[in-house]
Amino acid sequence: MSLIITEIRNTTGVITLDRPKVNALSQELVDEIIDALAEMQRQNLRAVILRAKPGVKVFSAGHEVAELPLNGRDPLTYNDPLRRLIRALQLHTSPVIAMVEGTVWGGACEMVMCCDLVVAADDTTFAITPAKLGVPYNISGVLNLMRVASLPLIKEMLFTARPIGAERLRESGVIGHVLPRDEIEAFTFDLAAQIGDVSPLVVRILKEELRILSAARPIVPEAYERIQSLRREIYDSKDYQEGIRAFFERRTPAFQGK
């Protein structure tokens, strides 16, 4: 049974998340999204809309926690499903528009923020939650967040793991448009249609130029190795194990800082 619904409206492809109840980003769901993006690219569609079903309470709960390793391995490596999905969105040749209703959690925040344009319902909230689970977010993920939001805002979201409203993110430039739920679908499809009316070749080169220029932040090998060493301390820690256990036991984790 498919975990997404795909459709084509004129020059726009639509990918609807359909993994009850909270659209957690499992490997299977991610594989289906990536395959759908590839097919839409083969069809030369001018824009893609990524959405959940209308009226959902949770747009996506983020990374599938059940798939995080508990054996001392790095939980967020280069080939982790979330990392592959982020690259697929960034490298897709046409603009990807996130149309967001409901709450957005954890890695799904990065997924949405890595889309080219974001349209959100006015009651949408975003919470980046690795610190709540004791999971060491990886370098590329943190850098992606820094590219789209101010450092003070990202620090607050990462350090507190608390939900932030869509309107505040719009004021910070993270989200392009915030509208009532009953208006976002028409607005988003109109936005996609406007993209479809201009030169697709120019839009594709502009998207690639923006991607390359925004990624131009070098990091020296020593700094990278130090960060990886710090991350390793976390996923080898008792706190990491405690965070995952507490999630499945539906309780607040008792972190000891070791």
C-alpha positions in Angstrom: 0.0 0.0 0.0 1.5 3.4 -1.1 2.3 5.9 1.6 1.9 8.9 -0.8 -0.7 10.1 -3.3 0.6 11.7 -6.5 -1.2 13.7 -9.1 -0.5 16.1 -11.9 -2.4 19.3 -12.4 -1.4 21.0 -15.6 2.3 21.6 -15.2 2.3 21.0 -11.4 3.0 17.7 -9.7 1.5 17.1 -6.2 2.9 14.7 -3.6 0.6 14.1 -0.7 1.9 12.4 2.4 -0.4 9.6 3.4 1.2 7.6 6.2 -1.3 7.5 9.1 -1.4 8.8 11.7 1.5 11.3 11.7 3.4 10.9 8.4 6.6 9.9 10.2 9.5 10.0 7.7 10.3 6.3 7.5 12.6 4.8 5.0 9.7 3.5 3.0 7.9 6.8 2.9 11.1 8.7 2.0 11.8 6.2 -0.9 8.3 6.8 -2.3 8.8 10.6 -2.2 12.2 10.4 -3.9 10.8 8.1 -6.6 7.9 10.5 -7.2 10.2 13.5 -7.4 12.3 11.6 -10.0 9.3 10.8 -12.1 8.0 14.3 -12.0 11.4 15.5 -13.1 11.3 13.0 -16.0 8.0 14.6 -17.0 9.5 18.1 -16.9 6.9 19.4 -14.6 7.3 23.1 -13.8 6.7 22.9 -10.0 6.0 20.3 -7.3 3.8 20.8 -4.3 4.6 18.7 -1.2 1.6 18.5 1.2 -0.3 16.3 3.7 -4.0 15.5 3.4 -6.3 18.5 4.0 -7.3 19.1 7.6 -4.6 17.0 9.2 -3.5 17.8 12.8 0.1 16.7 12.2 1.8 17.5 8.9 4.7 15.2 9.8 6.2 13.9 13.0 9.7 13.9 11.5 12.2 11.1 11.5 10.8 7.7 12.2 12.2 7.2 15.7 11.8 3.4 15.5 14.4 3.4 12.8 17.1 5.2 14.9 19.9 2.8 15.9 20.5 1.9 19.5 23.8 0.1 19.0 26.3 3.0 19.2 26.0 3.8 15.5 25.7 7.4 14.2 21.9 7.8 13.9 22.0 10.4 11.1 24.6 9.4 8.5 24.9 10.6 4.9 22.6 7.8 3.7 20.0 8.1 6.4 16.5 8.5 4.9 16.0 12.1 6.0 19.4 13.1 4.5 18.6 11.5 1.2 15.2 13.2 1.1 16.7 16.6 1.8 19.2 16.2 -1.0 16.4 15.1 -3.4 14.4 18.2 -2.6 17.4 20.5 -3.0 18.6 18.9 -6.2 15.2 18.6 -7.9 15.4 20.8 -10.9 12.0 22.5 -10.5 10.8 24.6 -7.5 9.3 22.5 -4.7 6.6 24.3 -2.7 5.7 23.0 0.8 2.0 23.5 1.6 1.8 23.0 5.3 -1.2 22.3 7.6 -0.9 21.0 11.2 2.1 20.6 13.4 5.6 20.0 12.0 8.2 18.1 14.2 11.9 17.3 14.2 13.4 16.5 10.8 10.2 17.4 9.0 11.0 21.0 9.9 14.2 20.7 7.9 12.3 19.0 5.1 9.8 21.9 4.9 12.5 24.6 5.2 14.6 23.0 2.5 11.7 23.4 0.0 12.1 26.4 -2.2 8.8 28.1 -1.1 6.7 27.5 2.0 3.0 28.3 2.4 1.6 27.5 5.8 -1.8 27.6 7.6 -2.0 30.2 10.3 -2.4 27.6 13.0 0.7 25.7 11.9 3.6 25.2 14.4 7.2 24.0 13.9 9.3 22.3 16.6 12.9 21.1 16.0 13.2 18.3 18.6 16.5 16.4 18.6 17.4 17.8 22.0 14.2 16.5 23.4 15.1 13.0 22.2 18.8 13.2 23.0 19.6 12.8 19.3 22.7 14.6 17.9 21.5 16.4 14.8 24.1 16.2 12.1 26.2 19.0 10.5 24.5 19.3 7.2 21.1 19.4 8.8 22.1 22.2 11.2 23.7 24.1 8.3 20.5 23.8 6.2 18.5 25.3 9.1 21.1 28.2 9.3 20.7 28.9 5.6 17.0 29.7 5.9 16.6 31.2 9.4 18.5 33.7 11.6 21.0 32.3 14.1 19.1 33.5 17.2 15.9 31.9 16.0 17.5 28.6 15.1 19.3 28.6 18.5 16.0 29.1 20.3 14.3 26.3 18.3 17.2 23.9 18.7 17.9 24.6 22.4 14.2 24.6 23.6 12.6 22.2 21.2 9.4 24.1 21.7 6.8 24.8 18.9 7.1 28.1 17.1 4.1 29.6 15.3 4.0 30.0 11.5 3.4 33.8 11.8 6.7 34.3 13.7 8.5 32.3 11.1 7.0 34.4 8.4 8.1 37.5 10.1 11.6 36.0 10.3 11.6 35.2 6.5 11.5 31.4 6.9 8.0 31.1 5.6 6.8 33.0 2.6 3.0 33.1 3.2 0.7 32.4 6.1 -3.0 32.0 5.4 -6.2 30.5 6.9 -6.5 26.8 6.2 -9.4 27.3 3.8 -7.3 29.6 1.6 -3.9 27.9 1.4 -4.7 25.3 -1.3 -6.0 27.8 -3.9 -3.2 30.2 -3.1 -0.5 27.5 -3.4 -1.8 26.1 -6.7 -2.0 29.7 -8.1 1.6 30.2 -7.0 2.7 27.0 -8.8 0.8 28.1 -11.9 2.6 31.4 -11.9 5.9 29.4 -11.9 4.6 27.4 -14.7 4.0 30.5 -16.8 7.7 31.6 -16.9 10.7 30.1 -18.5 11.4 26.7 -17.0 15.0 26.8 -18.2 15.7 30.1 -16.4 13.9 28.9 -13.2 16.1 25.7 -13.2 19.3 27.6 -13.6 18.3 30.1 -11.0 17.4 27.4 -8.5 20.8 25.7 -9.1 22.7 29.0 -8.7 20.9 29.8 -5.5 21.6 26.3 -4.2 25.3 26.5 -5.0 25.8 30.1 -3.7 23.9 29.4 -0.4 26.1 26.3 0.2 29.3 28.3 -0.1 30.3 28.0 3.5 33.6 26.1 3.8 34.5 24.1 6.9 38.1 22.9 7.6 38.7 19.2 8.2 39.8 19.7 11.8 36.5 21.5 12.7 34.5 18.8 11.0 36.3 16.0 12.9 35.8 17.9 16.2 32.1 18.2 15.6 31.8 14.5 14.6 33.7 13.6 17.8 31.2 15.6 19.9 28.3 13.9 18.1 29.8 10.5 18.8 29.9 11.3 22.5 26.1 11.8 22.3 25.1 8.7 20.4 27.4 6.6 22.6 25.8 8.1 25.8 23.3 6.9 28.3 21.2 10.0 27.5 20.7 8.9 23.9 19.4 5.5 25.0 17.2 7.2 27.6 15.7 9.7 25.1 14.7 6.9 22.7 13.3 4.7 25.5 11.3 7.6 27.0 9.8 8.3 23.5 8.4 4.8 23.2 7.3 4.7 26.9 5.5 8.0 26.4 7.2 9.8 29.3 9.5 12.7 29.9 13.2 11.6 29.5 15.4 11.9 32.6 18.6 13.2 31.1 21.7 13.1 33.3 24.2 14.7 30.9 26.2 11.6 30.5 
